[in-house]
Every structure is written in structure tokens, then in C-alpha cells.
Amino acid sequence: MRRALAVLAAVPLILSAAACGSEGATTGATTSTATSTATSTAAAAPSGVKVTGNVGAKPTVTFPAGSPATKSSYEVIQPGTGNDVKSGDRVIVNLTVYNWDGKGNAVQGSSYDTKAPETIAVNEQLPQVLQEGFTKVKHGGRLLAVLANDSAVQQQATTPAEPTKVFVFDVVGTQPAALKAATGKETGESIKGVTVTNPGGEKAPTLSTKTGEKPPKELVVKTVIQGTGAKAKASQTLVVHYTGKIWGTDQQFDSSWERGQPAEFPLAQVIQGWQKGLAGVPVGSRVVMSIPPDLGYGSQAQQGIPANSTLVFVVDVLGAY
């Protein structure tokens, strides 16, 4: 089970660490104390944790005496007055995280300190307690979540249990939905030996890599359609459609378009050619990339990809969060 990262280097990993011991946990119901008034600034969770302070500022959390809670729960501290949060939303939050160990109960970090709100996808990858809790608050609301190790089947016998984690989420808003396809002006750019045909609309482009040209030794990235969105950052999670082929053979080894579902991944966790090639690309763009073996899979053959292959991808950048 992955441990929470120091401070808030990567919120999804912090949540994942907690989820290892919390998915399938009993979800605590909200109480009348927490939801009776939108002006209340304090409420006691079922666990006895107390949160004070105003939404929009770093909260103060007080822990009860004794051992940490062993059951996960959530509590609506402030219901909020804005739009509802729905399953499938990408909710923008300020959050503060504590390790509830019954000793120091140390704070692990807060986006109020880093001044960088985080985006969390409200989906099945979250612990059930958060999936439900987020849908009980609106924009401008505050949610307290206690994530305990109450799903022992998820833990390996040799792995020490995580401390119970306490999260306070202030809901800022939601990210706009990802695009369906690249949108913008065609540039006419291409890579010598590679052809990309744009059919328009939401249809997949056609990529051809059948060529006698020698593959470039360096990474080559060309913009086929120039998007107008924010530039993708190396630290973000991207939503993309793509097709991948082998240089010179026109052999296709993967296509999200054929699966009918865009791919979503942290840019920092894919091959270096993608990391270097997509960082800085505006959302809405379509790019074609030629990736040399040393920035791809090198001498290690993959399913459908021979060793030392130059990879060619056409990629639509549909969202960056």
C-alpha cells in the first residue's frame, strides 16, 4: 500500500494510499448538526473530529482523546450554496490532510499553504466514502472525511497499516468537461514520411507510417491542429485520444479511438517521448510525434512493439487537469 506523499506533492496518490484501506468501507451518514445551517463554522463528525473556521481559509481540526477512528466516515461541515457536485465531475478543491495516529495527529499538508487548489475526479477510483460525500456538498461547501483502515482484505500481511487519515475539502468549483476532439486551425505541418489525414468533426484521423524514409534519431513533434486551450503541464493528468504505429511498417499497436474511449493518465507516468512531446501542448491540439527507441521502450519488446522501434503517434489533447 502506497504511503501518503510528503505534503501535497500528488493528491491522487495521497487519496490512493488512503483508498487501499478504505474502499468498500462503511460510509457514515451526515448528521443534522453538520447540515442544519449554511452559516455554521463548526461541526462534530461521527468520529468526534471537530472542524472550525470559515470556508475559504485553512481550517482548524481538533481530534478527540483516545485511539483514532477505525471506521471511515464523512461529514458535511458546510453544505455550500452553489452548483451541486455530481458523480463524474472533476471537482476543484482546497484541502488539508492530517495523519490521525492518536499522538501528534500531524498535518500532512494543505493547499492553502501551497496556494494551489487540486482537482479530484469524483469516480469509482475514489474510496466509497468520498464518492458519496462529495455528492452531498455544493460549490462553496466544506466536507470532512475520515479514511480508516477498515478494509483489511486490501492489505498485505507484511505491510503496516496506514494511520487513519483526515481530509477537509473546501469545494471551489468543477473543471470543464474534456473536449471530444481537437478543435482549431489546421497548420499543414507534418513529419517527413508520415501522413495524417484529418476527416473533421469527432472522427479519428488516419495515420500512415509506411515509408522508406529513415526514422529521426531525435524526438520530433509537429502540430497538426493548433488548439487554443491552456498548455498542458508535466505535472498534470491528461485526457487524450491517440493512435500509435511503428515507423516504416504502418503496423498499428494501439488506438484509443478504436476502443471508443479517451485515455487518461498522469503525464509524468508515461514514456519519456510522451512526457517531453506533450508538455506545453495547448488543450484542443492534435499533434503527431516520432519517438526514438531511447525515449520509448528501447531494447525491451512490448506487445505489438518490436525492440528498438521508433514509435509514431497522432494525439488529440482533450483535457489537462
Salt bridges, closest charged atoms under 4 A:
ASP84 OD1 - LYS138 NZ 2.36
ASP89 OD2 - LYS86 NZ 3.89
ASP113 OD2 - LYS58 NZ 2.89
GLU132 OE2 - LYS136 NZ 3.82
GLU162 OE2 - ARG3 NH1 3.57
GLU162 OE1 - LYS165 NZ 2.74
ASP170 OD1 - ARG142 NE 2.54
GLU213 OE2 - LYS192 NZ 3.99
ASP250 OD1 - LYS245 NZ 3.14
ASP254 OD1 - ARG259 NH1 2.44
GLU264 OE2 - ARG90 NH2 2.56
ASP316 OD1 - ARG286 NE 2.53
